[in-house]
């Protein structure tokens, strides 16, 4: 028997940001292989077996080739197999490696998109990634380079775009700032750091490129994004107003 492997996007973390299809599949799945950062609120929707196969920077993680094999083995035993990935499976989720392996082994595979963290961060900060007359292009990039991989071209991509979002980059805030300054980006370019977006622990720090390491250092260890571009110039004001609204609402309650 060959079941179907579904690569499902868990979104940025909030369970109610799952797509309807994703929530349905989690309830139907015989087995779910999930990333380390998928929160319990989402995993609680799983009725079948749950297997953690996540990857965390600097920590013990499951080798990709082993994940591939486990997915194929599960498809020979179960009808519905879910590979649950944070955000969207097709964006920095190593989906290509799993899809290629499954297709090579003649196993049906389907993709269920999810809300990627960059869009959730934009929504939470009330700052559009695009704006007429200011930002007509957006790039999602990462400076992270795996073993035996070619150097990343993230600097050229960031400089060419009006707005940039860097994934898996908060720990490299110092070299990122230095590289961008060395390549001509102004020190007062607006930036922001978004941590744990869409969760109760979310935090959003805004400032200038020269302050990027200090902003990133305020993170508490959760998944974080670096956001760069003129559209974030209003971010500090947005955050101040939103905090005031939240405190006022809490006081009235």
N, C-alpha and C positions, 0 to 999 in steps of 0.2 A: 504494500500500500504506500502511495505517496500522498501525504497531506500537502497543504499549502502553507508556506512560510510568509507571514505578513510582517513587513518592516513598518512599525507604527511609531509615529511621532507623539511623544508624551507632552509636547509643548514646553513652556518655560517653568512649569511647576504647579500652577493652580489647577486643581482637578476640573473646575468648570470651564477651563480653556481647552480641554480635550475636544476633538471633533466628535460628532455623534457616532461616526463609524468607528473611531478608535475606542470609545467607551463600549460599544456593542461587542467588538472583537475581544476586549479584555474579559468580558463576561462569558464569551463563548469559548475562549481558548482552552485547550487541554493543557498547554504548558506555555509559560511566558519567561523568556530570557530577558532580563532587564538591566539597564545601566545603573551604576552606583548612585547617581544623583536623582533618580526618580523618587519622588516623595511618597511616604506611606499613604497619603490621601488618595493617590492614584493606584498604588498597588493594592489597596483594599478592594478595588473593583474586580480584581482577579479572582475567579472561582477555582481555577485549576492550579497546577503546580507552578511555583515561582522559583526561578534560578537566577541568582545574581552573577552577572558576568561583566561588571562595570570596569571602567578604566579611570584612575585618578592620578594626576601628575605627582610623581615622587612617591607613589605608594604601590603596594603589590597589586597587580592587575592580571586579568586573564588574557593570554596571548590570542591574537586575532585568528590565527589558524585553528586554534582549539575551539573558538566560538563557531567558526565556520563548520567544523566537523560536527559539533553538537547540534547545530541547526539541521544539518542533513540527516543525522541519526534520528532526531526527533520527528522529522517529516516522514520517516519510514514507519514510525510507531503511532503517530497521532494524525488526526484529520486537520486540526487547526493549531498552528504553531505561531506564536507572536514573538518577534524580536522588538522589544520596546526601547526606543532611544529618546534621550532628552531632546527637546526642541523639534526640529524637522530632520528626518533620517537622511535627507539628501544634502544637508549642509553641515560639513565638518563632522559627519557621523560615520565615516568609513563604510558607507552603504555600498559603494561600488565593489569592494572586496567580497562582501557577503553575497551580493546579487550575482557577481561573476561566478563564484563558487557554486551557488545553488543551480544556476542555469547550466553550468558544465556538468552537473550531476543530474540534470533533467528533473529538477524539482520545481514545481510552480512557485512563483514568488509574486507578491503584490505589495504595493507601497501605499501607505496611508499618511499623507502629509500632516505636519503639526505646526503650531505657531512657533517660529524661531525666536530666540531671546531678544534679538535686536528689535523686532517689532513690538514685543512686550515692553521693552525698556522705553521705546519711543512713546508708547501709549501711557505708561505710568508717569513719565515726566511731562506729559502733555506737550511734547515737542515733536513736530512732524519731521521726518528725515528728509523730506523734500519741501521746497517752498518756492513759489513763483518769484523769479528774479534773483534768488539766492542759491538754491540747490536744485539742480536738474539731474544730478547723477549721485548714486549711492554705491559704495563698495563694501562688501563683507570680506574680510581678510583675516589671516592669522600669521603671526611671525613664527609659529611653532613649526619645526622641521624634524621629521623622524629620522631614525638612523639610516644612513646610506641614501638619503634623499637629497635632491638638488636644493640649493639655497632658495629661500622664499623671496618672491618679488614684491612683498607687501609694501615696501616704501614707495615704489613707483606707482603702485595701485592707489595708495592713500593720497599721494600728491596729485594724481590725475583726477580724483573724484572731488565733488563738492562736499560730500559727507562721507565719513568712514566709520565703520564699526569693526573693532578688532576683537576677535574671539580668542580665548585661551592666552591672554596677553597681560593680565594684571600683574603677574609676578615678574614681568620684564619691563615694567614701566620706566625704569631709569634708562636702559639702552634704547627703548622706543623713543622717549623724549629726545635723547641725545642725537639719535639718527635723524629724526625729523628736523631738529634744529640745524644740524649740519647740512641737511639737504635744502635749507632755505625756508622752511615753514616758520612763520613769525611766532615769537615767544608768547604773544598774547592771543594766539588762536584759541577759541573756546573749546573746551573739552569737558567730558563728564565720565564718571565711573558709576556703573550700575551694578549692584550686587543683589543676588537672590530675587530677581525681578518676578513679580506677580505673587510672591509668597508673603506671609505676615512679617518676615524678617527682612524684607527688601529695604535697601538703602540706596540713596542717589546723591553723589557728590559732584558738584560742578565748579569749574574754575578755568584756568588758562593752561596752555601747553607747558609752560615753565614750571607749573605746580603739579604736573601729572604724577610724579612719584609720591608726593605727599598725599594726594587724593587717594591713590591706590593703596597707600599704607593704612588708610582708615578702614579698609575692608576687614571683615572678621573671619575670612577664610572660606566664604561661600563662593559659588561660581559668579564671575564678574565679567563685565564687558567694558572696553574702552571706546568712547564715542568722541569723534573729532569733527568739527566743522562749524561754520558761522551760524548754522541753525540753532546751536546750543548757547548762543550768547544770551538768550533770554532765560535759559534754564535756571540760574540762581533765583531770579525773580519768581518764576513759576513755583519753584520748590518752597520759597518763603510764603507765598500766598496760599498754596495748598496746605502747608503745615498750619497756618493760621486758621484756615477753614476747618481743618480736622480738629484742632484744639477747641475751637468755638462749638462745633457740633458735639464734641465729647462733654464739654461743660454744660451744654443745654440738656444733654441726656441725663 
